[in-house]
Amino acid sequence: MTVLPESIIKAFEDREGPIVFATVASDGKPNIIYATCVSMYENRNIVIADNYFDKTKHNIIGKSKVSILFMTKAQQAFQLKGTVEYVAHGTIFDWMKTWNPSKHPGHGAAVVTIEQAYSGSSVLL
């Protein structure tokens, strides 16, 4: 697993508001949610806390490809695409529990491996 380019890491650190997280069901139906409990793990993966996933969790377990959209404070949009794994124990799960607000259940986490990245028409990865 490689470290993400510095431009993506810096943009993610400078994001404003929730991310938009898209998954796809096995029948091809898209599912899109806002997510606020999100962090980057070791500059390699985007981790999204599963506080209230339903369709999203089913799609992740069904091996959905995923997409993440976020905006920076300067209103620059970034789209990240990749694969996802659901974890409910282990190192990344334990790490997620350290930053996920205690008022949320943190049932598990979506761990996204970024394969493609864009800002506007610019290909970043």
NORMO-V527168 format. One record per residue. RES is the residue in one letter. SS is DSSP state (alpha for helix, beta for strand, coil for the rest). PHI is phi in radians with two decimals (none if undefined). D_LAST is the distance of its C-alpha to the last C-alpha in whole Angstrom. Layout:
res->RES ss->SS phi->PHI d_last->D_LAST
res->RES ss->SS phi->PHI d_last->D_LAST
//
This chain:
res->M ss->coil phi->none d_last->14
res->T ss->coil phi->-1.70 d_last->11
res->V ss->coil phi->-1.27 d_last->11
res->L ss->coil phi->-1.23 d_last->8
res->P ss->coil phi->-1.03 d_last->8
res->E ss->alpha phi->-0.98 d_last->11
res->S ss->alpha phi->-1.09 d_last->10
res->I ss->alpha phi->-1.30 d_last->9
res->I ss->alpha phi->-1.06 d_last->12
res->K ss->alpha phi->-1.13 d_last->14
res->A ss->alpha phi->-1.11 d_last->14
res->F ss->alpha phi->-1.13 d_last->14
res->E ss->alpha phi->-1.15 d_last->17
res->D ss->coil phi->-1.75 d_last->18
res->R ss->beta phi->-1.23 d_last->18
res->E ss->beta phi->-2.25 d_last->22
res->G ss->beta phi->1.38 d_last->23
res->P ss->beta phi->-1.30 d_last->22
res->I ss->beta phi->-1.56 d_last->19
res->V ss->beta phi->-1.86 d_last->19
res->F ss->beta phi->-2.10 d_last->18
res->A ss->beta phi->-1.97 d_last->19
res->T ss->beta phi->-2.24 d_last->20
res->V ss->beta phi->-2.33 d_last->22
res->A ss->coil phi->-1.28 d_last->25
res->S ss->coil phi->-1.07 d_last->26
res->D ss->coil phi->-1.56 d_last->28
res->G ss->coil phi->1.60 d_last->25
res->K ss->coil phi->-1.35 d_last->26
res->P ss->beta phi->-1.34 d_last->24
res->N ss->beta phi->-2.38 d_last->24
res->I ss->beta phi->-2.28 d_last->23
res->I ss->beta phi->-2.32 d_last->24
res->Y ss->beta phi->-1.53 d_last->23
res->A ss->beta phi->-2.38 d_last->23
res->T ss->coil phi->-1.92 d_last->24
res->C ss->coil phi->-1.63 d_last->24
res->V ss->beta phi->-2.43 d_last->21
res->S ss->beta phi->-2.67 d_last->19
res->M ss->beta phi->-1.79 d_last->16
res->Y ss->beta phi->-1.77 d_last->18
res->E ss->coil phi->0.86 d_last->17
res->N ss->coil phi->0.97 d_last->14
res->R ss->coil phi->-2.18 d_last->13
res->N ss->beta phi->-2.24 d_last->14
res->I ss->beta phi->-1.68 d_last->15
res->V ss->beta phi->-2.01 d_last->18
res->I ss->beta phi->-2.06 d_last->21
res->A ss->beta phi->-1.17 d_last->24
res->D ss->beta phi->-1.54 d_last->26
res->N ss->coil phi->-1.67 d_last->29
res->Y ss->coil phi->-2.54 d_last->30
res->F ss->coil phi->-1.12 d_last->28
res->D ss->coil phi->-2.35 d_last->30
res->K ss->alpha phi->-1.04 d_last->28
res->T ss->alpha phi->-1.00 d_last->25
res->K ss->alpha phi->-1.12 d_last->26
res->H ss->alpha phi->-1.05 d_last->28
res->N ss->alpha phi->-1.17 d_last->24
res->I ss->alpha phi->-1.08 d_last->22
res->I ss->alpha phi->-1.10 d_last->25
res->G ss->coil phi->-1.40 d_last->25
res->K ss->coil phi->1.22 d_last->22
res->S ss->coil phi->-1.12 d_last->20
res->K ss->beta phi->-1.33 d_last->16
res->V ss->beta phi->-2.34 d_last->15
res->S ss->beta phi->-2.44 d_last->14
res->I ss->beta phi->-2.16 d_last->14
res->L ss->beta phi->-2.15 d_last->15
res->F ss->beta phi->-2.56 d_last->16
res->M ss->beta phi->-2.02 d_last->17
res->T ss->beta phi->-1.52 d_last->18
res->K ss->coil phi->-1.05 d_last->21
res->A ss->coil phi->-1.50 d_last->21
res->Q ss->coil phi->1.15 d_last->20
res->Q ss->coil phi->-1.70 d_last->17
res->A ss->beta phi->-1.57 d_last->15
res->F ss->beta phi->-2.27 d_last->11
res->Q ss->beta phi->-2.11 d_last->11
res->L ss->beta phi->-2.05 d_last->9
res->K ss->beta phi->-2.22 d_last->10
res->G ss->beta phi->3.10 d_last->11
res->T ss->beta phi->-1.91 d_last->14
res->V ss->beta phi->-2.46 d_last->17
res->E ss->beta phi->-2.27 d_last->20
res->Y ss->beta phi->-1.73 d_last->23
res->V ss->beta phi->-2.17 d_last->25
res->A ss->coil phi->-2.23 d_last->29
res->H ss->coil phi->-2.88 d_last->29
res->G ss->coil phi->1.77 d_last->28
res->T ss->alpha phi->-1.04 d_last->26
res->I ss->alpha phi->-1.20 d_last->24
res->F ss->alpha phi->-1.05 d_last->26
res->D ss->alpha phi->-1.05 d_last->29
res->W ss->alpha phi->-1.12 d_last->26
res->M ss->alpha phi->-1.01 d_last->25
res->K ss->alpha phi->-1.11 d_last->29
res->T ss->alpha phi->-1.32 d_last->29
res->W ss->alpha phi->-2.00 d_last->27
res->N ss->coil phi->-1.24 d_last->28
res->P ss->coil phi->-0.95 d_last->31
res->S ss->coil phi->-1.12 d_last->34
res->K ss->coil phi->-1.26 d_last->36
res->H ss->coil phi->-1.85 d_last->33
res->P ss->coil phi->-1.27 d_last->33
res->G ss->coil phi->0.96 d_last->30
res->H ss->coil phi->-1.07 d_last->31
res->G ss->beta phi->-2.99 d_last->27
res->A ss->beta phi->-2.60 d_last->24
res->A ss->beta phi->-1.59 d_last->21
res->V ss->beta phi->-1.93 d_last->18
res->V ss->beta phi->-1.71 d_last->15
res->T ss->beta phi->-1.72 d_last->12
res->I ss->beta phi->-1.39 d_last->9
res->E ss->beta phi->-1.96 d_last->7
res->Q ss->beta phi->-2.46 d_last->5
res->A ss->beta phi->-2.56 d_last->5
res->Y ss->beta phi->-2.41 d_last->7
res->S ss->beta phi->-2.34 d_last->10
res->G ss->coil phi->1.06 d_last->13
res->S ss->coil phi->-1.61 d_last->12
res->S ss->beta phi->-1.43 d_last->9
res->V ss->beta phi->-1.55 d_last->6
res->L ss->coil phi->-1.78 d_last->4
res->L ss->coil phi->-2.73 d_last->0
//
